[in-house]
Amino acid sequence: MSIHTKRVAALTMGLATAGLMMTEPAQAKVEGDTVTLGSAVSITGRYAVNGKHTKNGYDLAVKFINDKGGITVAGKKYKLAIKYYDDESTAQRATQLAERLIQQDGIKYLLGPYSSGMTKAIAPVVEKYGIPMVEGNGASRSIFNQGFRYTFAVLSTSEQYLSTAIDLAAQQAKKAGKDPASLTIALGVRNEPFALDIGAGIEDDAKRYGMKIIISEKFPKEVSDMTSFLTKIKALRPDIIVVSAHTVGGALFVRQMNEQKVNAPIVAMTHCEAAKVTDRKTFGLAGEGILCAGQWAPQLSYKDDIFGSAMDYANTFEKTYGYVPPYQAAESSASVLVYADAIQRAGSFDTAKVRDALAATDMQTFYGNIKFAPTGQNIAKPMILRQVQDGKYKLVAPAAFADTALNFPRMMK
């Protein structure tokens, strides 16, 4: 355990039983000319990779907003800052730290953690205290069907993640003169809220086209072997393979799929960037032709006054951090932009007024259009699909955004 983690553990011990009472909406934490936001993110643990992307996205947005003069509230300029804690990739710690940020540190604006599970754990806390939370990494639709009023998500919800892959398969079937209802699907998802919601979305999509799911597998959270799933695929030869198993599971799927020489005309998955499926030192050519669900891509035509275009953001992020930004970073940066915009429109640091300003958001950022449904999810931005072609991600769907033709069917390399 790192020194930082030990300090966090010591600071947060006992919070679960503190018996803290509900407080009324209050003024945000402002010290001098600085407004401090708070976030518990996964610096260590199984979500550490995407936790890093989340934090980098937050930090870059704060830097750019501050470099452009900060935010203006009631005629005065303010800088932004973020207070972080490491949630160690556990929901219990995330909940404790949200309590700490609000009750002990006096933070009244929260940015979300990484993952649907962590976000779902924190949402009742911010609701309890009437503290707004803007998040970009909790997509599970189960977060948004409980009547929460203080959680706002800039990203598309989970049931939409791989729907475009089913649409693409249907389109290809029609081009070949086949009935989409004749297609079969192999579905594999991690047994956790985010992936289970993706699976539920695929089930709905399959019914829409009359397709049959002939293999349905739920992987354990710490999956170490997908042989059973792949053996079934090899025997039944589905037309479509859809997988959501987070970073480790995604990498395992690509590696074992290649080892067992399993394939299908359409192979689609989540978490491609985090699993590094384009890394030929690790996977060789195994990632070629895979369709990767994404919330965002640099090729999109969105823009804003802080970062410029989506490509401008991507270039800036890569120059700053040394790697191409995955969508987890982009949606995190967008979360900060939305917060800054809402605080300025509220013209006040009162949390209730900022919450109402968030609810009225209707804006475009480099990440996409953002407008919240009454339940808090973004209803203005579609999901995209990128296909790995020659070791690079190429935008192939939806058609309105595509800049590259789909390689179909996926060919074994």
C-alpha positions in Angstrom: 0.0 0.0 0.0 1.4 3.4 -1.0 2.0 6.2 1.6 -0.8 8.2 -0.1 -3.2 5.2 0.2 -2.3 4.7 3.9 -3.1 8.4 4.5 -6.4 8.1 2.8 -7.3 5.0 4.7 -6.5 6.7 8.0 -8.4 9.8 7.1 -11.5 7.9 6.1 -11.7 5.2 8.8 -14.9 5.2 10.7 -16.9 7.4 8.3 -19.4 4.7 7.5 -20.8 4.9 11.1 -20.5 8.6 11.6 -24.2 9.1 11.6 -24.0 12.3 9.7 -27.3 14.2 9.3 -28.8 15.8 6.2 -27.8 19.4 5.5 -29.6 22.1 3.5 -28.1 23.3 0.2 -25.3 25.7 1.0 -22.6 27.9 -0.5 -19.8 26.0 -2.3 -16.3 26.0 -0.9 -14.6 29.2 -2.1 -11.3 30.3 -0.7 -10.1 33.6 -2.0 -10.5 33.4 -5.8 -10.6 29.6 -6.0 -13.6 27.3 -6.2 -12.7 23.8 -5.1 -14.5 20.8 -6.5 -14.0 17.2 -5.1 -13.7 13.8 -6.5 -13.0 10.2 -5.3 -11.3 8.4 -8.2 -9.5 5.1 -8.6 -5.8 5.8 -8.3 -5.2 2.2 -7.2 -7.1 -1.0 -7.6 -8.7 -2.7 -10.6 -10.0 0.5 -12.1 -6.6 2.4 -11.8 -6.0 2.6 -15.5 -9.3 4.3 -16.3 -9.1 6.2 -13.0 -5.9 7.8 -14.4 -7.8 8.7 -17.6 -10.6 10.2 -15.5 -8.2 12.3 -13.4 -6.2 13.5 -16.4 -9.4 14.6 -18.1 -10.5 16.6 -15.0 -7.1 18.2 -14.6 -6.7 19.2 -18.2 -10.1 20.9 -18.2 -9.3 22.8 -15.0 -6.0 24.0 -16.5 -7.6 25.2 -19.7 -10.5 27.0 -17.9 -8.0 28.7 -15.5 -5.6 29.6 -18.3 -8.5 31.3 -20.1 -9.3 33.4 -17.1 -11.4 31.0 -15.0 -15.1 31.4 -14.4 -17.1 34.6 -13.8 -19.7 34.6 -10.9 -21.5 37.8 -10.0 -19.0 39.9 -11.9 -15.9 38.3 -10.2 -13.3 36.0 -11.7 -12.6 32.6 -10.0 -10.1 29.8 -10.6 -11.1 26.1 -10.3 -9.3 23.5 -8.2 -10.1 19.8 -7.4 -9.5 17.9 -4.2 -8.9 14.2 -4.8 -9.0 11.0 -2.8 -8.2 7.5 -3.9 -11.3 5.3 -3.7 -9.1 2.2 -4.3 -11.6 0.9 -6.8 -14.1 -0.1 -4.1 -17.7 1.1 -3.7 -17.5 1.3 0.1 -14.4 3.5 0.0 -16.0 5.7 -2.6 -19.0 6.2 -0.4 -16.9 7.0 2.6 -14.8 9.5 0.6 -17.9 11.3 -0.8 -19.1 11.7 2.8 -15.7 13.1 3.8 -15.5 15.5 0.9 -18.9 16.9 1.7 -19.0 16.8 5.5 -15.3 17.3 6.5 -13.7 19.1 3.6 -16.7 21.3 2.9 -16.8 20.5 -0.8 -20.2 21.3 -2.3 -19.6 20.4 -6.0 -18.6 16.8 -6.8 -17.1 15.2 -9.9 -17.9 11.6 -10.4 -15.7 8.6 -9.9 -14.8 6.0 -12.5 -17.2 3.1 -13.2 -21.0 2.6 -13.0 -20.7 0.7 -9.7 -18.8 3.5 -8.0 -21.1 6.2 -9.3 -24.1 4.2 -8.2 -22.7 4.0 -4.7 -22.1 7.8 -4.5 -25.3 8.9 -6.1 -27.4 8.4 -2.9 -24.8 10.3 -0.9 -25.0 13.5 -3.0 -28.8 13.1 -3.0 -28.8 12.9 0.7 -26.9 16.2 1.1 -28.3 18.0 -1.9 -24.9 18.3 -3.5 -24.7 18.3 -7.3 -22.5 15.7 -9.0 -21.5 15.8 -12.7 -20.0 12.6 -13.9 -18.8 11.1 -17.2 -18.0 7.5 -16.3 -21.1 6.0 -14.8 -23.3 4.9 -17.7 -25.5 2.2 -16.1 -29.1 3.0 -16.6 -29.8 1.7 -13.1 -28.3 5.0 -11.9 -31.0 7.0 -13.6 -34.2 5.1 -12.8 -34.2 5.8 -9.0 -35.4 9.4 -9.1 -32.1 11.1 -8.2 -32.1 14.8 -8.9 -28.5 15.7 -8.2 -26.5 13.3 -10.5 -25.9 14.5 -14.0 -24.1 12.3 -16.6 -22.6 13.8 -19.8 -22.2 10.4 -21.4 -24.7 8.1 -23.2 -26.2 5.4 -21.0 -25.1 1.8 -21.1 -28.0 0.2 -23.0 -26.9 2.2 -26.0 -23.2 1.1 -26.0 -23.3 -1.7 -28.5 -26.6 -1.1 -30.2 -24.9 0.3 -33.3 -23.1 -3.1 -33.8 -26.5 -4.8 -34.0 -27.7 -2.1 -36.4 -24.6 -2.6 -38.6 -25.1 -6.3 -38.7 -28.7 -5.8 -39.7 -27.6 -3.4 -42.5 -25.1 -5.9 -43.8 -27.6 -8.7 -43.8 -30.0 -6.5 -45.9 -27.3 -5.7 -48.3 -26.7 -9.4 -48.8 -30.4 -10.0 -49.4 -30.8 -11.7 -46.0 -33.4 -11.2 -43.3 -31.8 -9.6 -40.2 -34.0 -12.0 -38.2 -31.9 -14.9 -39.4 -28.8 -13.6 -37.6 -27.6 -15.1 -34.3 -25.7 -13.5 -31.4 -23.2 -14.6 -28.8 -23.4 -12.3 -25.8 -20.8 -12.2 -23.0 -20.9 -9.6 -20.2 -19.1 -9.1 -16.9 -21.4 -9.7 -13.9 -21.7 -6.1 -12.7 -24.2 -3.3 -13.3 -22.6 -1.5 -16.3 -22.0 -4.6 -18.4 -25.3 -6.2 -17.4 -27.1 -3.1 -18.6 -25.2 -3.4 -21.9 -26.5 -7.0 -22.2 -30.0 -5.9 -21.5 -29.7 -3.4 -24.3 -28.5 -6.0 -26.7 -31.4 -8.2 -25.7 -33.8 -5.4 -26.6 -32.0 -4.8 -29.9 -32.1 -8.4 -30.8 -35.9 -8.5 -30.2 -36.3 -5.4 -32.4 -34.8 -7.2 -35.3 -36.0 -10.7 -34.4 -32.5 -11.9 -34.0 -31.7 -14.8 -31.6 -29.2 -14.8 -28.8 -27.9 -18.4 -28.9 -25.1 -17.9 -26.3 -25.4 -15.7 -23.2 -22.5 -15.8 -20.7 -22.0 -13.8 -17.5 -18.3 -13.6 -16.6 -17.2 -13.2 -12.9 -15.8 -9.8 -11.9 -12.3 -11.3 -11.7 -12.5 -13.4 -14.9 -9.4 -15.3 -15.8 -10.6 -17.7 -18.4 -13.1 -17.4 -21.3 -12.5 -20.8 -22.8 -16.1 -22.1 -22.1 -17.6 -19.0 -23.8 -15.3 -19.3 -26.8 -15.8 -23.1 -27.2 -19.5 -22.5 -27.5 -18.9 -19.8 -30.1 -16.7 -22.1 -32.1 -19.3 -24.8 -32.1 -22.4 -22.7 -32.8 -20.8 -20.1 -35.1 -22.9 -17.0 -34.4 -23.0 -14.1 -36.8 -22.3 -11.5 -34.1 -20.1 -11.6 -31.0 -20.7 -8.9 -28.4 -18.5 -8.7 -25.3 -18.3 -6.2 -22.3 -15.9 -7.4 -19.7 -14.0 -4.2 -18.7 -10.2 -3.7 -19.2 -8.8 -7.0 -18.0 -11.6 -9.1 -19.4 -11.5 -7.3 -22.7 -7.8 -8.0 -23.1 -8.4 -11.6 -22.1 -11.2 -12.0 -24.7 -9.0 -10.7 -27.6 -6.0 -12.9 -26.6 -8.0 -16.1 -26.1 -10.2 -15.5 -29.1 -7.1 -15.3 -31.2 -5.5 -18.4 -29.6 -8.6 -20.5 -30.2 -9.1 -19.1 -33.7 -12.6 -18.0 -33.0 -14.2 -15.4 -35.3 -17.5 -14.0 -36.5 -18.5 -11.5 -39.2 -19.2 -8.9 -36.5 -17.1 -8.8 -33.3 -17.8 -5.8 -31.0 -16.7 -5.0 -27.5 -16.3 -2.2 -25.0 -13.1 -0.9 -23.3 -10.9 -1.3 -26.4 -8.6 1.6 -25.5 -8.1 0.5 -21.9 -7.5 -3.1 -23.0 -5.0 -1.8 -25.6 -6.3 -4.0 -28.4 -4.3 -2.2 -31.0 -1.0 -3.0 -29.2 0.7 -5.4 -31.6 3.5 -6.2 -29.2 0.8 -7.7 -26.9 -1.8 -9.0 -29.3 -0.2 -9.1 -32.7 -3.0 -8.8 -35.3 -5.7 -10.2 -33.0 -7.4 -6.8 -32.6 -7.8 -6.2 -36.3 -11.5 -5.8 -37.4 -12.9 -5.5 -33.9 -15.6 -2.9 -33.5 -15.1 -0.8 -30.4 -17.9 1.1 -28.7 -17.0 4.6 -27.8 -18.6 7.7 -26.3 -16.3 10.0 -28.4 -13.6 10.1 -31.0 -11.2 12.9 -32.2 -12.7 12.8 -35.7 -16.1 14.1 -34.6 -17.1 17.6 -35.6 -18.0 19.0 -32.1 -16.3 22.1 -30.8 -16.3 24.6 -27.9 -14.7 27.8 -26.8 -12.3 26.2 -24.3 -10.6 23.4 -26.2 -11.7 24.1 -29.8 -12.5 21.0 -31.9 -12.5 17.4 -30.8 -9.2 17.0 -32.7 -7.8 20.0 -31.0 -8.6 18.4 -27.6 -7.0 15.1 -28.7 -3.8 16.8 -29.8 -3.6 18.9 -26.6 -4.2 15.9 -24.4 -1.6 13.8 -26.2 0.9 16.6 -25.9 0.2 17.0 -22.2 0.1 13.3 -21.1 1.9 11.4 -23.9 -0.9 9.3 -25.1 -4.0 9.6 -27.3 -7.0 10.4 -25.1 -9.6 7.6 -24.6 -13.2 8.6 -24.3 -13.0 8.2 -20.6 -10.7 11.2 -20.4 -12.7 13.2 -22.9 -16.0 12.7 -21.0 -14.3 13.7 -17.8 -13.0 17.0 -19.3 -16.5 17.6 -20.6 -17.9 17.1 -17.1 -15.8 20.0 -15.8 -16.8 22.2 -18.7 -20.5 21.6 -17.9 -19.9 22.4 -14.3 -18.1 25.6 -15.1 -20.9 26.7 -17.5 -23.6 25.9 -14.9 -21.9 27.8 -12.1 -21.6 30.8 -14.3 -25.2 30.6 -15.5 -26.4 30.2 -11.9 -24.6 33.5 -11.0 -24.2 32.1 -7.5 -22.4 29.4 -5.5 -25.6 28.3 -3.9 -25.8 24.5 -4.6 -29.5 24.5 -5.3 -29.2 27.2 -7.9 -26.2 25.4 -9.5 -28.2 22.2 -9.5 -31.1 23.9 -11.3 -28.6 25.4 -13.8 -27.2 22.0 -14.5 -30.7 20.7 -15.1 -31.2 23.4 -17.7 -27.9 22.7 -19.6 -28.2 22.7 -23.4 -24.7 23.2 -24.9 -22.1 21.8 -27.2 -18.6 20.8 -26.1 -15.7 19.3 -28.0 -17.1 16.0 -26.6 -20.6 16.4 -28.0 -24.0 18.0 -27.4 -25.1 17.9 -23.8 -28.7 18.2 -22.6 -30.0 16.4 -19.6 -33.3 14.4 -19.2 -35.2 15.0 -16.0 -33.5 11.8 -14.7 -30.0 13.2 -15.3 -28.6 11.4 -18.3 -27.5 13.1 -21.5 -30.0 12.7 -24.2 -28.2 14.8 -26.9 -25.3 12.6 -27.9 -25.2 9.3 -29.8 -22.7 6.4 -29.2 -20.1 5.7 -31.9 -18.3 2.6 -33.2 -14.7 2.5 -34.3 -13.1 -0.4 -36.1 -9.5 -1.5 -35.7 -8.0 -1.2 -39.2 -4.3 -1.5 -39.7 -3.7 -1.0 -36.0 -5.7 2.2 -35.8 -9.2 3.1 -34.7 -11.4 4.2 -37.7 -14.8 5.8 -37.2 -17.3 3.6 -39.0 -20.7 4.4 -37.4 -23.1 6.0 -37.1 -23.2 6.9 -40.8 -23.6 10.6 -40.1 -20.2 10.7 -38.4 -18.3 7.9 -40.2 -15.1 8.8 -42.1 -14.1 5.2 -43.0 -15.9 2.3 -44.6 -16.6 -0.8 -42.5 -14.4 -3.8 -43.1 -17.0 -6.7 -43.3 -16.9 -9.5 -42.6 -14.1 -9.5 -40.0 -11.3 -11.5 -41.4 -8.9 -13.7 -39.3 -5.3 -12.4 -39.3 
